[in-house]
């Protein structure tokens, strides 16, 4: 009877501990969620002529650093209104502006914000950002090429109308006749004013006689100047020859470029004519409404897929801990897949030489006819499970706290992470293996980033049971940018090994 009461009281204590843990977790979650949903931050918007390529919840960056996200995209008149949420602590000023930047070859766009001039008035909540420039699409390029071809065609037609008809030839002949008559009029004017011309020549002769010495001096100066110029040209002859050669090369390049431009314009004319007649793939695409709808649907689907993949962030961790009392090393390999900011999936393999202890108690009744017949005794068995275990959890971060739940070392469990000092100091607490031992397994770990990518960790494991142990270790953590730097080197090694 007393053993049953002890078992009931033990189970009640375990249940009470679990309930208190859930209540504490819920209260912390509500506290952090209320602060996260309090609207702290800055909400602004911008109006674009074309918001194609933008996706809701996509990142917004300043100098390549994410500072917010696109809240929603809506239609305002004939413009695309993009509402933007800026994180708390990021200041925007009155002359702040925004522009779209292409993030991939498939058309995905991100928003790049220029915060404005420091010292000006801060930008109030709900303000509109000025759009610096918008990206040029394929339709704009085709439209520009079509306008150029149309202008060239109009110039060619104008030249043909001016010089390619009999009427234009008659006009040219009439213009030449008018020029001949004008020359004859000038001749008659000179003959009529011959006396005036003679007097003018006499005046010029007198002027030259009086100014002869000055004219001679001027001519001598001109001669000296000419000689100096000749000497300078002789001294700089190599440079002049090189400059003339460069000019010739530039003229030749311009000529070749003009010939290539004529060829390109001819090809563009052929392509635009075929497109206008509905020939070829591009022509069918512009004429067939059903095909256009299908292409638009495929493009939107690819945009969604590529946008999700582009936002996926991968973080790899390798951690090794030394347990002082067990005198053994415990190793973790973790993979975080983050499809968006503040949320990730944790996949982890754990190599624990101690394994997991499982304690079972059995009541045995003896049978027979002896003095010990029908007596009961309690039998306790301790089993150690396999050392390799796995963890799969879903994590959600709200401000400085991350909540985790799922499978923890092959058993159900919960986790809470606190991030401090710009995420360089972390405190992790895990509760799992509920009901397997007398109390759930509680592990508390503190980690500090001593240098970039390298952390030192320490803490206590299984703190609520008799098998509590202390540990100390190191952890290496790297993300997508490090993987991009490693992959080309790995490919070179594999290629060398294959050869």
Secondary structure, 3 states (H helix, E strand, C coil): CHHHHHHHHHHHHHHHHHHHHHHHHHHHHHHHHHHHCCCCCEEEEEEECCCCCCCCCCEEEECCEEEEEEEEEEEECCEEEEEEEECCCCCCECCCEEEEEECCCCCCEEEEEECCCCCCCECCCCCECEECCCCCCHHHHHHHHHHHHHHHHHHHHHHHHHHCCHHHHHHHHHHHHHHHHHHHHHHHHHHHCHHHHHHHHHHHHHHHHHCHHHHHHHHHHHHHHHHHHHHHHHHCHHHHHHHHHHHHHHHHHHHHHHHHHHHHHHHHHHHHHHHHCCCHHHHHHHHCHHHHHHHHHHHHHHHHHHHHHHHCEEEEEEEEEEECCCCEEEEEEEEEEEEECCEEEEEEEEEECCCCEEEEEEEEECCCCCCCCCCEEEEEEEEECCCEEEEEEEEEEECCEEEEEEEECCEEEEEEEEEECCCCEEEEEEEECCCCCCCCEEEEEEEEEEECCEEEEEEEECCCCCCCEEEEEEEEEECHHHHHHHHHHHHHHHHHHHC
